[in-house]
Amino acid sequence: MTTPDEESERLNGKEERLDAVKVAVIVPSKTKHKDGGVGRQNRGAPPDGGLRAWIVCFASFWTNGVIFGVINSVGVLYVRLGRDYGDGEESSFKVSLVGSLCIGTTFLFSPVAAVLSDQFGIRQTAFVGSLLVVSGMFLSSFADSLDLLYMTYGVMVGIGASLAYTPSLVILGHYFKRRLGLVNGIVTAGSSMFTMVMPFLMNASLEAFELSGTLRTLAAMMSLLLVCSLLFKPLEGTSGSDDIGVELGVKTNVRESKCRACCNTFINTSIWRNKKYMVWALAFPVSLFGYFVPYVHLVKHVEVSLPGYNGELLITCIGAASGIGRIIFGQLADFQNVSRILLQQLSFFSLGVLTMLLAIANQYWILVVICLGMGIFDGCFISLLGPIAFEIVGHKGASQAIGCLLGICSVPLTLGPPLAGWLYDHTGHSYKVAFLAAGLPPIIGSVLMFVINTVKQPQLEDHVCKTGNAVDEMTNLTVSVSKDTKLDEGMLKRCVLQLVAATVRHVHAPRFSESTDYRYVASCAREI
């Protein structure tokens, strides 16, 4: 068996193959953690259970449930806002903008919330977000015009919801690993469970305390988010966020410009060079132009077309079926031969058709059946968001891929409901045209997603190693050294040899999963 030095000598005649290769070395920082701990070289694994971990899980469940339970039940508030502020032309457009601004701002600030969590801490970001939510909801109770509600309810509550919601998911990885999938399912089911209950609670509160009292009640309920955020304390030694990535160049500059280094710290530009992701990032927002329209306008639609029937029950049906859909399609997507992208296409196409059917349904039980179907497919596309991101861009770029995608989705989610309200105002106060128009974008988006399978996956060549994606897939390519220890020549040679072997493995193996045997990697390295 050859030694690392002998292998390095055999590479001397083929140095040109290494010109673009960089070795990623993870250097644990000795600076203090956000919560007072000191970074250590050997980080512990998440506990995957215990009283503290499950308390954090419940706090995340409550955060997810309250935020999206209120957002999804905005149709109840929409009816009351229409009565109080709905005089004049285009009243539906103006009133619906309150709820759509809130949901749009929530998604728009998702990437910002992720960056703030990394830079200032999970608990700090969540606390500030919770404070904004409570303040915005409480100030909304004193608003005497729609313009003020745009700022307090639409913008303040929306930004706060984003800053509180994103950390509630990030913290789970600090306490769970083996059970992370189960815990994520429990937490995200919170939105479905609260959506089932909130419409009835909000309607009862409106009858008892009027609009101002209801908003103050919601502010009191959301004040528990402050307590939940204080529980989001990362465990010392389980997070890799304090590691400093250092790139050692071979025949390249050792130091990059400060501007580029700063940009790379916040933005993963490699995901935007992935053509599959680009297509997905185009088709997905297109599909959501009509997504939030039923949540805002369905209660009013029942009040207008079927007087005497309970429109809040339809929102409950969507929420309950969505929870079931997340479980069913989440399990289905785990099968090896099932295409996750195809499942998401099916969900968007079905959502579009069912939204159109709302326009022609003339009986209440038909609306119930349609809403149950919408909830099932709503759970489908939501549960597949993360898995598809990991499938397209890999683990390294998944977090920013999801954050950027949600940020882009803020535009259609904000514009959809007001446009539906505008159509209602200009088509004889009927939602038929509005629902027909809302069902068209999901169908178009599902068709656009066919292009994803026609785009070739980027080749895993040297430039992939340069971004660190290939390195992160193999544990034997990560070299942990202390911050003050110098990297000697022998260690550098061993790093280069390992990276060359991995590069050959990525280039020559037909599938990444078929070349995980270390003996195959070593044989490829020797062939060079």
Secondary structure, 3 states (H helix, E strand, C coil): CCCHHHHHHHCHHHHHHHCCCEEEEEEECCCECCCCCECCCCCCCCCCCCHHHHHHHHHHHHHHHHHHHHHHCHHHHHHHHHHHHCCCCCHHHHHHHHHHHHHHHHHHCHHHHHHHHHHHCHHHHHHHHHHHHHHHHHHHCCCCCHHHHHHHHHHHHHHHHHHHHHHHHHCHHHHCCCCHHHHHHHHHHHHHHHHHHHHHHHHHHHHHHHHHHHHHHHHHHHCHHHHHHHCCCCCCCCCCCCEEEEEEECCCCCCCCHHHHHHHHHCCHHHHHCHHHHHHHHHHHHHCCCCCHHHHHHHHHHHHHCCCCCCHHHHHHHHHHHHHHHHHHHHHCCCCCCCHHHHHHHHHHHHHHHHHHCCCCCCHHHHHHHHHHHHHHHHHHHHCHHHHHHHHHHHHHHHHHHHHHHHHHHHHHHHHHHHHHHHHHHCCCCCHHHHHHHHHHHHHHHHHHHHHHHCCCCCCCHHHHHHCHHHHCCHHHCEECCCCCCCCHHHHHHHHHHHHHHHHHHHHCCCHHHHCCHHHHHHHHHHC
